[in-house]
Amino acid sequence: MIDGIDFLQLLWFLLIGLLFMIFYFTEGFDYGVGMATKFLARNDQEKHLMMETIGPHWDGNEVWLITAGGAMFASFSDWYASLFSGYYILLFFTLFALIIRGVSFEFSAHAETEHGFRIWTGTLFWGSLLAPFFLTMMFGSLIQGVPIDAQGNMSLSFWNIVNPLSVVAGVAGVLLCLIHGINFLRLRIDDPELSERAASLNEKLYLVAYIGEVVFALLIFFQTDFFKLRPISSTIITLIIIALTAWSDIALIKNKQATAFVTSGLTLVAVVGLLFNGLFPRVLIATDPAHSLLIKTAANSKLTLEVMTIVALILLPIALAYIIWSYVVFRRRIKVTQNA
Amino acid sequence: MLSGVTMLDLARFQFAMTTVFHFFFVPFSIGMGFIVSIMETLYVVKKDEVYKKMAQFWGKIYLLSFAVGVVTGLIQEFQFGMNWSDYSRFMGDIFGAPLAIEALLAFFMESTFIGLWMFTWNKFKPGLHCALVWISFIGSMLSAIWILTANAFMQHPVGYVIKNGKAQMASFWALIANKQLWASFPHVVIGAIVTASFVVIGMAAFGLLRKRDVNFHKKSMRVALWIALFASIAEIGAGDYQTQVEIHEQPMKFAATEGVYETTGDHAPWDIVANLNTKEHKNEGAISIPDVLTILTYHKTSGSIKGMNQINKELHAKYDKKFGKDMSYYVPVKTLFYSFRIMAGFGALFALLSILGLIWTRPKKNTIENKRWFLGILGISTFLPFVANTCGWFITELGRFPWTVYGLFTIADSISASTTTGELWFTNIMYFLIFSTLGAVMIYYCKRQLDMGVADTLERGAY
């Protein structure tokens, strides 16, 4: 295979990419809905309604992140170990966001006072905003190449973590999730007035997204080696990202809600694609190229990869089947209920 | 910064704190899944509305415990990489697979089906709806199997080879067939069921003490008491079985739980309390019952128990080449000794309480309402299983000292080189604050639900 990379090693690199793609597609929209509770809802009933659209799904969606992390641990433990210990603080903030968000659904359902409900919808909002921000920020930081020693330990300075590209990546992640979430919301609610409000907010957000994507692409061009290493594919994927956003934008204007939703999700998928395309054949880029972690050296044993492949081949289709079924069960649009 | 507190101390403290907290909610939610499944099954079979109300009312507690369980579990997957990256590098080839399978198989199942269950009370027929909660319970049990597979390897490594200084999987089946796994799994899952039954029993007792929803709480309590009776008796067997495995595979852990420093004669007494001198490695007198330790250990009247001092020598002989002469193989003896007594003592108490509870809640001779002292004890016993679970984990994890992977890799070698004490102080304090807040809110909402009463609670919707 390419560069001495085994088939299974390549497969698991791609699978981890795929898991992050599905994670951004699915949890992306429920982060977006979580944020939309602040930007769109005019009263508590509308907040309830919005939360109910993702109520049955958000926990399962989060499992894609856990699966991606678990798969990374199982197939490239050196990658997992270096990444998670190196980005200690960013990952702590991500966890913090996921925790305050994760309890918000149940706690707000149990809150009896308006004050209590405010607190837990507040944690939903902040958690939904900060989780994609810090996580995407981490990706924006690591693709630039960071100091890694021969043992694989990172020593990141403040500016390795906080810089124009990482911050723009974080903001772009948040923005794309918000757009995607609003598109999901419009698919799931039977409330023309709220839906109209959501659409007009999204029309503005798409304009910001175009600017963000161009800035993001320029920063990737200057701050990473993606365009030097893989000029053609990087350019194509960048154009696809912008084209998908435009498609989604047009679909929104034409009120094709399903198309708008799918394409806004695919925009996030394409962003992950750009990152993984640029990373290959590395998994972590070191400032000293000799210390970069490579797919072929960071990968775990052949037996582990074989076991994991068989397990994934059996379990993924089953999981996908009942996850899809759960979306089919909750396909009917919902309204604000009186006793909510 | 406090001098003398090392990164290792902080990382260990963080691991202990986050897992103990997570493990408050894991058994709680696994067990609640079972109890709610039984309640809803009773509704499907008997078609009595009261069981539907039970499944919904206690289902809300289930959902609360599940939510806190999920968010405290997130940390677990992250912290191996964050704080223990050298451990992750060493163990990843083996540890990662069960963890990934846990996510793929169990987490998707639990989260998807609990999501389906909570929103479809009015959508599905009772039978199908009931199946959903069973599936989510089965998912949580599968989750326990896979994480215990990883833990069993750490307790008793099997099916591996060491290559380039890392543990590499040699046989996946050996990992799953690990005796340690099948000894701890029943103990953990049955313990979870005991935990949740006593939450239901205890909360119902508080309800009865305040004379709220009397019939509902009495009926709930009786369902939970039956479950508690079977589970707490089975738990004694499961605990004993696990001990039998420990005696052979981790003799130091076992000797420490019994405070045995010097190898005993053939009729070893069982110490109820003991004056343990951990500096000079001596047991300086105890209140004990003759012969009982031998009987508990070997299930026969004669047999000697190997003491820690002898085991320490044996471990030195075995491992000095690899880990050097300066290692100490003594585990935290006092913690293990008293943890075991608390855990086992509470276990026996749970069996006793469920028998008494069942006697006093018999359908016709129902006298439990008049026994306020007993209701008070049951109320307090809401919290006891959490203490027992924590003690159990202390024994399991501290008893593996000084290793993360028994005989292969030490705790001191496991830590991340790139984190700083400052970061660890910060995250320790933050986790502590977050967790105590979550715990307090959770208890508060459980209490409020009880105060609100059944009718009002269900009025607010089933989730």
Chai-1 contact restraints between the chains, C-beta under 6 A:
chainA,res_idxA,chainB,res_idxB,connection_type,confidence,min_distance_angstrom,max_distance_angstrom,comment,restraint_id
A,P56,B,G115,contact,1.0,0.0,6.0,A-B,restraint_1
A,P56,B,F119,contact,1.0,0.0,6.0,A-B,restraint_2
A,D59,B,S111,contact,1.0,0.0,6.0,A-B,restraint_3
A,G60,B,S111,contact,1.0,0.0,6.0,A-B,restraint_4
A,G60,B,T112,contact,1.0,0.0,6.0,A-B,restraint_5
A,V63,B,F107,contact,1.0,0.0,6.0,A-B,restraint_6
A,V63,B,F108,contact,1.0,0.0,6.0,A-B,restraint_7
A,V63,B,S111,contact,1.0,0.0,6.0,A-B,restraint_8
A,I66,B,E77,contact,1.0,0.0,6.0,A-B,restraint_9
A,I66,B,A103,contact,1.0,0.0,6.0,A-B,restraint_10
A,I66,B,F107,contact,1.0,0.0,6.0,A-B,restraint_11
A,T67,B,A103,contact,1.0,0.0,6.0,A-B,restraint_12
A,T67,B,L104,contact,1.0,0.0,6.0,A-B,restraint_13
A,G69,B,E77,contact,1.0,0.0,6.0,A-B,restraint_14
A,G70,B,L99,contact,1.0,0.0,6.0,A-B,restraint_15
A,G70,B,A100,contact,1.0,0.0,6.0,A-B,restraint_16
A,G70,B,A103,contact,1.0,0.0,6.0,A-B,restraint_17
A,A71,B,A100,contact,1.0,0.0,6.0,A-B,restraint_18
A,F73,B,G92,contact,1.0,0.0,6.0,A-B,restraint_19
A,F73,B,G96,contact,1.0,0.0,6.0,A-B,restraint_20
A,F73,B,L99,contact,1.0,0.0,6.0,A-B,restraint_21
A,A74,B,G96,contact,1.0,0.0,6.0,A-B,restraint_22
A,A74,B,A97,contact,1.0,0.0,6.0,A-B,restraint_23
A,A74,B,A100,contact,1.0,0.0,6.0,A-B,restraint_24
A,S77,B,S88,contact,1.0,0.0,6.0,A-B,restraint_25
A,S77,B,R89,contact,1.0,0.0,6.0,A-B,restraint_26
A,S77,B,G92,contact,1.0,0.0,6.0,A-B,restraint_27
A,S77,B,G96,contact,1.0,0.0,6.0,A-B,restraint_28
A,D78,B,R89,contact,1.0,0.0,6.0,A-B,restraint_29
A,Y80,B,G81,contact,1.0,0.0,6.0,A-B,restraint_30
A,Y80,B,S88,contact,1.0,0.0,6.0,A-B,restraint_31
A,A81,B,G81,contact,1.0,0.0,6.0,A-B,restraint_32
A,A81,B,S85,contact,1.0,0.0,6.0,A-B,restraint_33
A,A81,B,S88,contact,1.0,0.0,6.0,A-B,restraint_34
A,A81,B,R89,contact,1.0,0.0,6.0,A-B,restraint_35
A,F84,B,G81,contact,1.0,0.0,6.0,A-B,restraint_36
A,F84,B,M82,contact,1.0,0.0,6.0,A-B,restraint_37
A,S85,B,G81,contact,1.0,0.0,6.0,A-B,restraint_38
A,S85,B,M82,contact,1.0,0.0,6.0,A-B,restraint_39
A,S85,B,S85,contact,1.0,0.0,6.0,A-B,restraint_40
A,S85,B,S416,contact,1.0,0.0,6.0,A-B,restraint_41
A,S85,B,S418,contact,1.0,0.0,6.0,A-B,restraint_42
A,S85,B,T419,contact,1.0,0.0,6.0,A-B,restraint_43
A,G86,B,S418,contact,1.0,0.0,6.0,A-B,restraint_44
A,Y88,B,M82,contact,1.0,0.0,6.0,A-B,restraint_45
A,Y88,B,T419,contact,1.0,0.0,6.0,A-B,restraint_46
A,Y88,B,E423,contact,1.0,0.0,6.0,A-B,restraint_47
A,L91,B,F78,contact,1.0,0.0,6.0,A-B,restraint_48
A,F92,B,T427,contact,1.0,0.0,6.0,A-B,restraint_49
A,L95,B,L74,contact,1.0,0.0,6.0,A-B,restraint_50
A,L95,B,I75,contact,1.0,0.0,6.0,A-B,restraint_51
A,L95,B,F78,contact,1.0,0.0,6.0,A-B,restraint_52
A,L98,B,L74,contact,1.0,0.0,6.0,A-B,restraint_53
A,I99,B,V71,contact,1.0,0.0,6.0,A-B,restraint_54
A,G102,B,V70,contact,1.0,0.0,6.0,A-B,restraint_55
A,G102,B,V71,contact,1.0,0.0,6.0,A-B,restraint_56
A,V103,B,A67,contact,1.0,0.0,6.0,A-B,restraint_57
A,V103,B,V71,contact,1.0,0.0,6.0,A-B,restraint_58
A,E106,B,L63,contact,1.0,0.0,6.0,A-B,restraint_59
A,E106,B,L64,contact,1.0,0.0,6.0,A-B,restraint_60
A,E106,B,A67,contact,1.0,0.0,6.0,A-B,restraint_61
A,H110,B,Y445,contact,1.0,0.0,6.0,A-B,restraint_62
A,N153,B,A417,contact,1.0,0.0,6.0,A-B,restraint_63
A,N153,B,S418,contact,1.0,0.0,6.0,A-B,restraint_64
A,M154,B,S418,contact,1.0,0.0,6.0,A-B,restraint_65
A,N300,B,D93,contact,1.0,0.0,6.0,A-B,restraint_66
A,S301,B,D93,contact,1.0,0.0,6.0,A-B,restraint_67
A,S301,B,Q168,contact,1.0,0.0,6.0,A-B,restraint_68
A,S301,B,M169,contact,1.0,0.0,6.0,A-B,restraint_69
A,L303,B,M169,contact,1.0,0.0,6.0,A-B,restraint_70
A,T304,B,D93,contact,1.0,0.0,6.0,A-B,restraint_71
A,T304,B,A97,contact,1.0,0.0,6.0,A-B,restraint_72
A,T304,B,M169,contact,1.0,0.0,6.0,A-B,restraint_73
A,V307,B,A97,contact,1.0,0.0,6.0,A-B,restraint_74
A,V307,B,F172,contact,1.0,0.0,6.0,A-B,restraint_75
A,M308,B,A97,contact,1.0,0.0,6.0,A-B,restraint_76
A,V311,B,I101,contact,1.0,0.0,6.0,A-B,restraint_77
A,L315,B,L104,contact,1.0,0.0,6.0,A-B,restraint_78
A,L315,B,L105,contact,1.0,0.0,6.0,A-B,restraint_79
A,A319,B,F108,contact,1.0,0.0,6.0,A-B,restraint_80
A,Y322,B,T112,contact,1.0,0.0,6.0,A-B,restraint_81
A,I323,B,T112,contact,1.0,0.0,6.0,A-B,restraint_82
A,S326,B,T112,contact,1.0,0.0,6.0,A-B,restraint_83
A,S326,B,L116,contact,1.0,0.0,6.0,A-B,restraint_84
